[in-house]
């Protein structure tokens, strides 16, 4: 019975491994898209007005909860009328942030 179980586990892992790799690649791509939104839409003001919260690939995940709150819960960001998020950019951020 054990050899059959081992064979089944090996076959299952062979089929799931490419899916896991594919999922990780999609997550990386989504994070890159979100970083592009943060750099082009958020950092333009943060550099001048809030230099301690300039987003980059190293700190964006750390600030994810605050980004979600400011953009989607409170609707405070981006400020003013100069910079706005398109529907596609909002979708990218929402997908990257995931359910909260």
C-alpha positions, -999 to +999 in steps of 0.1 A: +000+000+000+028+025+008+044+023-027+011+031-042+007+061-019+042+073-027+036+070-064+004+089-061+021+118-042+049+119-068+024+121-096+004+148-079+034+169-071+046+167-107+013+181-119+011+208-092+046+221-095+041+239-128+009+254-115+027+267-084+055+282-106+028+298-128+010+313-098+043+327-084+051+343-118+016+359-119+020+372-084+054+387-093+039+403-124+011+418-104+035+432-079+055+448-106+024+464-121+014+477-087+048+491-081+046+509-114+013+525-103+028+535-070+059+550-086+040+569-113+010+580-093+019+580-056+056+588-055+052+619-076+037+636-045+053+615-018+088+626-029+079+662-022+054+660+006+061+627+024+097+615+016+096+588+043+068+570+024+083+568-011+074+534-024+099+509-038+101+471-043+115+467-008+089+485+012+057+483-008+044+452+009+051+467+044+029+496+035+001+476+018-024+479+046-020+517+048-023+519+010-055+499+011-069+521+038-060+554+022-070+545-013-100+522-009-114+528+026-109+565+032-106+575-004-079+601+006-053+591-019-043+603-044-049+638-032-060+667-053-070+668-089-036+667-105-030+629-101-059+604-104-060+567-107-076+551-137-100+523-132-073+499-145-048+512-120-073+509-092-080+473-103-042+465-103-038+479-068-069+461-055-057+428-070-023+432-056-036+441-021-060+412-022-090+409+002-087+428+034 
